[in-house]
Amino acid sequence: MIKQKDIPTISVAYGDGIGPEIMEATLFILKEAQAALNIEAIEIGEQMYKKGFASGISPEAWESVKRNKIIFKAPITTPQGKGYKSLNVTFRKSLGLFANVRPVTSYPMLAGGCEKMDMVIVRENEEDLYAGIEYRPTCNSALSLKLITPQGSEKIIRYAFEYARNNGRKKVTCMIKDNITKITDGIFHGIFKQVAEEYPDIKTDNIIIDIGAARIASKPEIFDVVVTLNLYGDIISDIAAESSGSVGLAGSANIGAKYAMFEAIHGSAPDIAGQGIANPSGLINGALMMLNHLGQNQVAATIYNAWIRTLEDGIHTADIFNSKKSVRKVSTQEFAKAVVGNLGQLPKSMPALVAKPSKQIHLPEPVGFSHKSELVGVDIYIEYNDTNLEELVQKIQAASANSGLVLEDISQRGIVVWPQGEVENLNQDLWRLRFMAAQASLKQQQSLALQMALDKAGFKIAMAYNLSSYDQMAGFS
């Protein structure tokens, strides 16, 4: 029995669309199962956006989150258009929620689901393309930066191995695309290999993300714990959840050193809002992860077993109802009442969940790389609308003659078009000029002076990147 003074207070957001309906159903189950929780409701999402809060959250709600450190959140709606920030991304970055944990299991009592899935996808939550660093350097080009750090990579990879060890998992698979994005995904893959050496009791393998996604759909039984980058993890977790029976069944935990957020992985589904037909199962599973995080493992096991028993009894909401497997189509609240009616019951066809003490994962602070760096060149991107390549080269070489740098190549869209390129389609306005130091190394002032010389010659500089080597290995593609 938890003493009153020890009962945790959680910040609860009812969300938008179907959010309030499934949150009420889930909180009803938690109350009836005697989960020890104090509820502090906060208002976030669409209404807050409309009131002028660009991130969808008020200062008062932030105070609640910072005070309670646990967020239980229904789906929210982010208005379309410029000026509105994703609240999920804001939470993850601001609170350091670096790990997105998404368990996915087969439900053979449902129609259309696979029968051999039992995996956990551990997704990096703060970096990658989801950092949202984008530019429009010219009228006809757009750029999104894929930001990967060794510290962020080590933290999520080590978390995946610790999660596997703490939960009796036998294998961790790294999913990457380092055959194409050799530097960014290459860093992630390289750190995976290093960290794996510290866990000899756990099997490891790696797979390219495209075939990995295909095999999640076709051979899910070969996976146990999957660790991957932000964008890949978002995509494959939906593939896995849909393959298991429905995206509407999966819950999600966002874990940081001080804070944690629990939710369903699906969206706010405004098209069915207010009809009372939404499936609360994803949010229920998010709640179970929260209870385990808070050490209330017995309550979590009781609710899980009752929920599975309800699915086995064929009591299904509209999204998973099928005349061949289902017995009764029910509303959101009717489904919740059926789960409550099964509290204390065990599954008939699936293994019952036995409560086990949970272990908090504490990670050492990652240190990143320590290398000797040297500035060796600069990539200068210019906006240039003429396709006369030889004339362009002559102008650039004349402007850079006294810079101490040599024009090595010119490219468009990652394809070299000079000096030996054979590209016929030169209709883009963003050109990359790669200059390398004439001597062994380069000074920052030389890079800046070159840019000033090109500007003086009439070139419109869109952006520039310094090129460095690390321990004499190129840090650029």
C-alpha positions as CSV (number, residue, x, y, z in Angstrom):
1,M,0.0,0.0,0.0
2,I,1.4,3.4,-1.1
3,K,1.2,6.0,1.7
4,Q,-0.8,9.2,0.8
5,K,2.3,11.4,0.9
6,D,4.0,9.1,-1.5
7,I,1.3,9.1,-4.2
8,P,2.7,10.7,-7.3
9,T,1.0,13.7,-9.0
10,I,1.0,13.6,-12.8
11,S,0.1,16.3,-15.3
12,V,-2.7,15.1,-17.4
13,A,-3.6,16.6,-20.8
14,Y,-6.9,15.6,-22.3
15,G,-5.9,16.7,-25.8
16,D,-7.9,17.4,-28.9
17,G,-10.1,15.5,-31.2
18,I,-10.8,12.1,-29.7
19,G,-8.3,12.9,-26.9
20,P,-10.8,13.8,-24.2
21,E,-12.9,10.7,-24.9
22,I,-10.1,8.2,-24.7
23,M,-8.5,10.0,-21.7
24,E,-11.7,9.8,-19.7
25,A,-12.0,6.1,-20.5
26,T,-8.4,5.4,-19.5
27,L,-8.6,7.4,-16.3
28,F,-11.8,5.5,-15.4
29,I,-9.9,2.2,-15.7
30,L,-6.9,3.5,-13.7
31,K,-9.2,4.6,-10.9
32,E,-11.1,1.3,-10.8
33,A,-7.9,-0.6,-10.8
34,Q,-6.8,1.5,-7.8
35,A,-3.7,3.1,-9.4
36,A,-2.2,5.4,-6.9
37,L,-2.2,8.7,-8.8
38,N,-3.0,12.3,-8.1
39,I,-4.3,14.0,-11.3
40,E,-3.5,17.6,-12.2
41,A,-5.2,18.5,-15.4
42,I,-3.4,20.9,-17.8
43,E,-4.7,22.6,-20.9
44,I,-2.5,22.2,-24.0
45,G,-3.0,21.8,-27.7
46,E,-5.4,23.4,-30.2
47,Q,-7.1,25.9,-27.9
48,M,-3.8,27.1,-26.6
49,Y,-2.5,27.6,-30.1
50,K,-5.6,29.7,-30.9
51,K,-5.0,31.8,-27.7
52,G,-1.6,32.8,-29.2
53,F,0.8,30.3,-27.6
54,A,3.0,29.3,-30.5
55,S,4.0,26.0,-28.8
56,G,0.5,25.1,-27.7
57,I,1.2,25.3,-24.0
58,S,0.7,28.1,-21.4
59,P,3.2,29.1,-18.7
60,E,0.9,27.6,-16.0
61,A,0.9,24.2,-17.8
62,W,4.7,24.4,-18.0
63,E,4.9,25.0,-14.3
64,S,2.8,21.9,-13.7
65,V,5.0,19.7,-15.9
66,K,8.2,21.0,-14.3
67,R,6.8,20.4,-10.9
68,N,5.3,16.9,-11.4
69,K,7.9,15.6,-14.0
70,I,5.4,13.1,-15.4
71,I,3.1,13.9,-18.3
72,F,0.2,11.7,-19.3
73,K,-1.0,13.1,-22.6
74,A,-3.8,12.4,-25.1
75,P,-3.3,13.2,-28.8
76,I,-3.4,16.9,-29.7
77,T,-3.9,18.8,-32.9
78,T,-1.3,21.1,-34.3
79,P,-2.9,23.7,-36.6
80,Q,-1.5,23.7,-40.1
81,G,0.4,26.7,-41.4
82,K,3.5,28.7,-40.4
83,G,4.1,29.8,-36.8
84,Y,2.8,26.7,-35.0
85,K,5.4,24.4,-33.4
86,S,4.8,20.7,-32.7
87,L,4.1,20.4,-29.0
88,N,5.5,16.9,-28.9
89,V,8.8,18.1,-30.4
90,T,8.8,21.0,-27.9
91,F,8.3,18.6,-24.9
92,R,11.0,16.2,-26.2
93,K,13.6,18.8,-26.7
94,S,12.8,21.1,-23.7
95,L,12.6,18.3,-21.2
96,G,15.4,16.1,-22.6
97,L,13.1,13.2,-23.5
98,F,15.8,11.5,-25.6
99,A,14.3,8.0,-25.7
100,N,11.0,7.1,-27.4
101,V,10.1,3.5,-26.4
102,R,7.4,1.8,-28.4
103,P,6.6,-1.9,-27.6
104,V,4.6,-3.7,-30.3
105,T,3.0,-7.2,-29.7
106,S,0.9,-9.5,-31.8
107,Y,-2.8,-9.8,-31.0
108,P,-3.9,-13.1,-32.6
109,M,-7.5,-12.5,-31.5
110,L,-7.8,-9.6,-33.9
111,A,-8.4,-9.9,-37.7
112,G,-5.6,-8.9,-40.0
113,G,-2.7,-8.8,-37.5
114,C,0.4,-10.9,-37.7
115,E,0.9,-13.6,-35.1
116,K,4.6,-13.6,-34.3
117,M,5.5,-10.0,-33.3
118,D,7.0,-9.1,-29.9
119,M,9.5,-6.2,-30.4
120,V,10.4,-2.9,-28.8
121,I,11.4,0.0,-30.9
122,V,13.7,2.4,-29.2
123,R,13.8,5.6,-31.2
124,E,16.2,8.6,-30.7
125,N,14.0,11.5,-29.9
126,E,15.9,14.8,-30.1
127,E,18.1,14.9,-33.3
128,D,18.0,13.8,-36.9
129,L,15.8,15.6,-39.4
130,Y,13.2,16.1,-36.6
131,A,15.5,18.8,-35.2
132,G,13.6,20.9,-37.7
133,I,16.6,22.8,-39.0
134,E,15.5,23.9,-42.5
135,Y,16.4,26.6,-45.0
136,R,15.4,27.9,-48.3
137,P,18.8,29.1,-49.6
138,T,17.5,30.0,-53.1
139,C,14.1,30.5,-54.7
140,N,14.1,27.0,-56.2
141,S,15.8,25.0,-53.4
142,A,15.1,23.9,-49.9
143,L,17.4,22.3,-47.4
144,S,16.8,20.2,-44.2
145,L,19.8,19.5,-42.0
146,K,20.2,16.0,-40.5
147,L,21.8,16.6,-37.2
148,I,23.5,13.6,-35.5
149,T,25.8,13.9,-32.5
150,P,27.9,11.1,-31.0
151,Q,26.6,12.1,-27.6
152,G,23.0,11.7,-28.6
153,S,23.8,8.5,-30.5
154,E,25.6,6.9,-27.5
155,K,22.8,7.9,-25.1
156,I,20.0,6.2,-27.1
157,I,22.0,3.1,-28.0
158,R,23.2,2.6,-24.4
159,Y,19.6,3.0,-23.3
160,A,18.4,0.3,-25.8
161,F,21.0,-2.2,-24.4
162,E,20.1,-1.4,-20.8
163,Y,16.4,-1.7,-21.6
164,A,17.1,-5.1,-23.2
165,R,19.1,-6.3,-20.2
166,N,16.5,-5.1,-17.7
167,N,13.6,-6.7,-19.5
168,G,15.1,-10.0,-20.4
169,R,15.5,-9.2,-24.1
170,K,18.1,-11.2,-26.0
171,K,19.0,-9.1,-29.1
172,V,19.4,-5.5,-30.2
173,T,19.2,-4.6,-33.9
174,C,20.6,-1.3,-35.2
175,M,18.6,0.1,-38.2
176,I,20.5,2.7,-40.3
177,K,21.1,3.8,-43.9
178,D,24.9,4.3,-43.8
179,N,25.3,3.0,-47.3
180,I,24.0,6.4,-48.4
181,T,24.3,8.8,-45.5
182,K,27.8,7.6,-44.6
183,I,28.7,10.3,-42.1
184,T,25.5,10.8,-40.1
185,D,24.2,7.2,-40.0
186,G,27.9,6.1,-40.0
187,I,28.4,7.8,-36.7
188,F,25.3,6.1,-35.2
189,H,26.4,2.7,-36.6
190,G,30.0,3.1,-35.4
191,I,28.9,4.0,-31.9
192,F,26.5,1.0,-31.9
193,K,29.4,-1.3,-32.5
194,Q,31.4,0.3,-29.7
195,V,28.6,0.1,-27.1
196,A,27.7,-3.4,-28.1
197,E,31.1,-4.6,-27.0
198,E,30.1,-3.7,-23.4
199,Y,27.1,-6.0,-23.5
200,P,28.5,-9.5,-24.5
201,D,25.4,-11.2,-23.0
202,I,23.2,-9.5,-25.7
203,K,23.2,-10.5,-29.4
204,T,23.5,-7.8,-31.9
205,D,22.9,-7.2,-35.6
206,N,22.4,-4.3,-38.0
207,I,20.2,-3.9,-41.1
208,I,19.6,-1.2,-43.7
209,I,16.4,0.7,-42.8
210,D,14.5,0.0,-46.1
211,I,14.8,-3.8,-46.0
212,G,14.5,-3.6,-42.2
213,A,11.1,-1.9,-42.5
214,A,10.0,-4.6,-45.1
215,R,11.1,-7.4,-42.7
216,I,9.2,-5.8,-39.8
217,A,6.1,-6.2,-42.0
218,S,6.9,-9.7,-43.3
219,K,9.1,-11.4,-40.6
220,P,8.6,-9.5,-37.3
221,E,9.7,-12.6,-35.3
222,I,13.4,-12.0,-36.2
223,F,13.4,-8.7,-34.1
224,D,13.6,-8.2,-30.4
225,V,14.8,-4.7,-29.5
226,V,15.4,-2.3,-32.4
227,V,17.3,1.0,-31.9
228,T,17.3,3.6,-34.6
229,L,17.3,7.3,-35.5
230,N,14.4,9.7,-35.1
231,L,12.7,9.6,-38.5
232,Y,13.3,5.9,-39.1
233,G,11.9,5.1,-35.7
234,D,8.7,7.1,-36.3
235,I,8.1,5.3,-39.6
236,I,8.9,1.7,-38.5
237,S,6.9,1.9,-35.3
238,D,3.8,2.7,-37.2
239,I,4.5,-0.1,-39.6
240,A,5.0,-2.5,-36.7
241,A,1.9,-1.3,-34.9
242,E,-0.3,-1.5,-38.0
243,S,1.1,-5.0,-38.7
244,S,0.2,-6.1,-35.2
245,G,-3.5,-5.3,-35.7
246,S,-3.9,-1.5,-35.5
247,V,-1.9,1.6,-34.9
248,G,-4.7,2.4,-32.4
249,L,-3.4,-0.2,-30.0
250,A,0.2,1.0,-29.4
251,G,1.4,3.1,-26.5
252,S,4.5,5.2,-26.2
253,A,6.9,6.3,-23.5
254,N,9.2,9.3,-23.9
255,I,12.0,9.0,-21.3
256,G,14.6,11.5,-20.1
257,A,16.9,11.8,-17.1
258,K,14.4,13.9,-15.1
259,Y,11.1,13.9,-17.0
260,A,8.9,11.3,-18.7
261,M,5.8,11.6,-21.0
262,F,3.4,8.8,-21.8
263,E,0.9,8.7,-24.7
264,A,-0.7,6.7,-27.5
265,I,1.2,6.8,-30.8
266,H,-1.8,7.7,-32.9
267,G,-3.1,11.2,-33.7
268,S,-6.2,13.1,-32.6
269,A,-8.4,11.8,-35.4
270,P,-10.7,14.8,-35.6
271,D,-12.9,13.1,-38.2
272,I,-14.4,10.8,-35.5
273,A,-14.2,13.1,-32.5
274,G,-17.3,13.3,-30.4
275,Q,-18.8,10.1,-31.8
276,G,-17.8,8.0,-28.8
277,I,-16.3,5.3,-31.1
278,A,-12.6,5.8,-30.6
279,N,-10.4,3.0,-29.3
280,P,-8.7,3.9,-26.0
281,S,-6.3,1.0,-26.2
282,G,-3.2,3.0,-27.3
283,L,-3.6,5.4,-24.4
284,I,-4.3,2.5,-22.0
285,N,-1.0,0.9,-23.1
286,G,0.7,4.3,-22.6
287,A,-0.8,4.3,-19.1
288,L,0.6,0.9,-18.4
289,M,4.1,2.1,-19.3
290,M,3.6,5.0,-17.0
291,L,2.6,2.7,-14.1
292,N,5.6,0.5,-14.6
293,H,7.8,3.7,-14.7
294,L,6.3,4.7,-11.3
295,G,6.9,1.3,-9.8
296,Q,3.2,0.3,-9.8
297,N,3.9,-2.9,-11.6
298,Q,1.1,-5.0,-10.1
299,V,-1.6,-2.5,-11.1
300,A,-0.2,-2.4,-14.6
301,A,-0.2,-6.2,-14.9
302,T,-3.8,-6.3,-13.6
303,I,-5.0,-3.8,-16.2
304,Y,-3.0,-5.4,-19.0
305,N,-4.5,-8.9,-18.3
306,A,-8.0,-7.5,-18.1
307,W,-7.5,-5.6,-21.4
308,I,-6.2,-8.7,-23.2
309,R,-9.1,-10.7,-21.8
310,T,-11.5,-8.1,-23.2
311,L,-10.0,-8.3,-26.6
312,E,-10.2,-12.1,-26.4
313,D,-13.9,-11.9,-25.5
314,G,-14.4,-10.2,-28.8
315,I,-15.5,-6.9,-27.3
316,H,-14.1,-4.5,-29.9
317,T,-14.4,-0.9,-30.9
318,A,-15.2,0.0,-34.5
319,D,-11.6,0.3,-35.7
320,I,-10.8,-3.3,-34.9
321,F,-14.2,-4.9,-35.2
322,N,-14.4,-7.8,-37.7
323,S,-17.4,-10.1,-38.0
324,K,-15.2,-13.2,-38.2
325,K,-13.4,-12.5,-34.9
326,S,-15.4,-9.9,-33.0
327,V,-18.5,-10.6,-30.8
328,R,-19.7,-7.2,-30.0
329,K,-19.0,-3.7,-31.3
330,V,-18.8,-1.2,-28.5
331,S,-18.3,2.5,-27.8
332,T,-15.3,4.0,-26.1
333,Q,-16.9,4.0,-22.7
334,E,-18.4,0.6,-23.1
335,F,-15.0,-0.8,-23.9
336,A,-13.5,0.8,-20.8
337,K,-16.3,-0.7,-18.7
338,A,-15.7,-4.1,-20.2
339,V,-12.0,-3.8,-19.2
340,V,-13.0,-2.8,-15.6
341,G,-15.4,-5.8,-15.5
342,N,-12.4,-8.1,-16.3
343,L,-10.1,-6.7,-13.6
344,G,-8.7,-9.7,-11.8
345,Q,-9.3,-12.0,-14.8
346,L,-6.4,-13.6,-16.8
347,P,-6.1,-14.0,-20.5
348,K,-7.3,-17.3,-22.0
349,S,-5.1,-17.7,-25.1
350,M,-2.2,-15.3,-24.5
351,P,0.3,-15.5,-21.6
352,A,-0.7,-13.5,-18.5
353,L,1.5,-10.7,-17.5
354,V,3.2,-11.3,-14.2
355,A,4.3,-8.2,-12.3
356,K,8.0,-7.8,-11.9
357,P,9.9,-4.9,-10.1
358,S,11.0,-2.4,-12.7
359,K,14.5,-1.0,-12.8
360,Q,15.2,2.6,-13.5
361,I,17.8,3.1,-16.2
362,H,20.6,5.4,-15.2
363,L,23.1,6.3,-17.9
364,P,26.6,7.8,-17.7
365,E,27.1,11.1,-19.3
366,P,28.3,10.5,-22.9
367,V,31.6,12.3,-23.7
368,G,31.6,12.4,-27.5
369,F,34.6,12.3,-29.7
370,S,38.0,13.8,-29.0
371,H,39.9,14.4,-32.3
372,K,42.6,16.6,-33.7
373,S,40.7,18.8,-36.2
374,E,42.1,20.8,-39.1
375,L,40.4,23.2,-41.4
376,V,41.1,22.1,-45.0
377,G,38.6,23.7,-47.2
378,V,35.2,25.4,-47.7
379,D,32.0,24.6,-49.6
380,I,30.4,27.8,-50.8
381,Y,26.9,27.6,-52.2
382,I,25.8,30.3,-54.6
383,E,22.6,31.2,-56.3
384,Y,23.3,31.4,-60.1
385,N,20.7,31.1,-62.8
386,D,22.9,30.9,-65.9
387,T,23.7,27.4,-67.2
388,N,26.9,28.4,-69.1
389,L,29.2,26.3,-67.0
390,E,32.5,27.3,-68.6
391,E,31.8,31.0,-68.1
392,L,30.9,30.3,-64.5
393,V,34.2,28.5,-63.9
394,Q,36.2,31.4,-65.4
395,K,34.5,34.0,-63.2
396,I,35.0,31.9,-60.1
397,Q,38.7,31.2,-60.8
398,A,39.3,34.9,-61.5
399,A,37.6,35.9,-58.2
400,S,39.5,33.3,-56.2
401,A,42.9,33.7,-57.8
402,N,44.7,35.2,-54.8
403,S,42.8,33.4,-52.0
404,G,45.2,30.5,-51.3
405,L,42.4,28.1,-52.1
406,V,41.8,25.9,-55.3
407,L,38.5,25.3,-56.9
408,E,38.3,21.5,-56.8
409,D,34.8,20.8,-58.2
410,I,31.3,22.2,-58.7
411,S,28.2,20.2,-58.0
412,Q,24.4,20.5,-58.2
413,R,22.1,18.3,-56.0
414,G,25.1,16.3,-54.8
415,I,26.3,15.4,-58.3
416,V,29.6,16.8,-59.6
417,V,29.2,18.8,-62.8
418,W,32.7,20.1,-63.2
419,P,35.5,19.3,-64.0
420,Q,34.5,15.8,-65.2
421,G,30.7,15.8,-64.7
422,E,28.5,14.6,-67.5
423,V,25.2,16.0,-66.3
424,E,22.9,17.3,-69.0
425,N,20.3,18.8,-66.7
426,L,21.7,22.1,-65.3
427,N,18.5,23.9,-64.5
428,Q,18.9,24.4,-60.8
429,D,19.9,27.7,-59.2
430,L,21.9,26.3,-56.3
431,W,25.5,25.5,-57.1
432,R,28.1,24.1,-54.6
433,L,31.7,25.4,-55.1
434,R,34.2,23.2,-53.3
435,F,37.5,25.0,-52.5
436,M,40.4,23.2,-50.9
437,A,43.5,24.7,-49.3
438,A,46.4,25.1,-51.7
439,Q,48.7,24.1,-48.7
440,A,48.1,21.5,-46.0
441,S,45.7,23.6,-43.9
442,L,43.5,26.7,-44.0
443,K,42.9,29.7,-41.8
444,Q,39.4,30.9,-41.0
445,Q,40.3,34.3,-42.4
446,Q,41.1,32.8,-45.8
447,S,37.6,31.3,-46.0
448,L,36.0,34.6,-45.1
449,A,38.2,36.5,-47.5
450,L,37.3,34.2,-50.3
451,Q,33.6,34.7,-49.6
452,M,34.1,38.5,-49.7
453,A,36.0,38.2,-53.0
454,L,33.1,36.2,-54.6
455,D,30.6,38.7,-53.3
456,K,32.6,41.5,-54.8
457,A,32.7,39.7,-58.1
458,G,28.8,39.7,-58.1
459,F,28.1,36.2,-56.9
460,K,25.1,35.8,-54.5
461,I,26.3,33.5,-51.6
462,A,23.5,31.3,-50.3
463,M,25.5,29.6,-47.5
464,A,28.9,28.2,-46.7
465,Y,30.3,25.3,-44.7
466,N,33.9,25.0,-43.5
467,L,35.4,21.6,-44.3
468,S,37.5,19.9,-41.6
469,S,39.4,16.8,-41.2
470,Y,39.5,14.8,-37.9
471,D,42.6,12.8,-37.2
472,Q,43.4,13.3,-40.9
473,M,40.0,11.7,-41.9
474,A,37.7,13.9,-44.0
475,G,34.7,15.1,-42.1
476,F,32.6,15.8,-45.2
477,S,31.2,13.8,-48.1
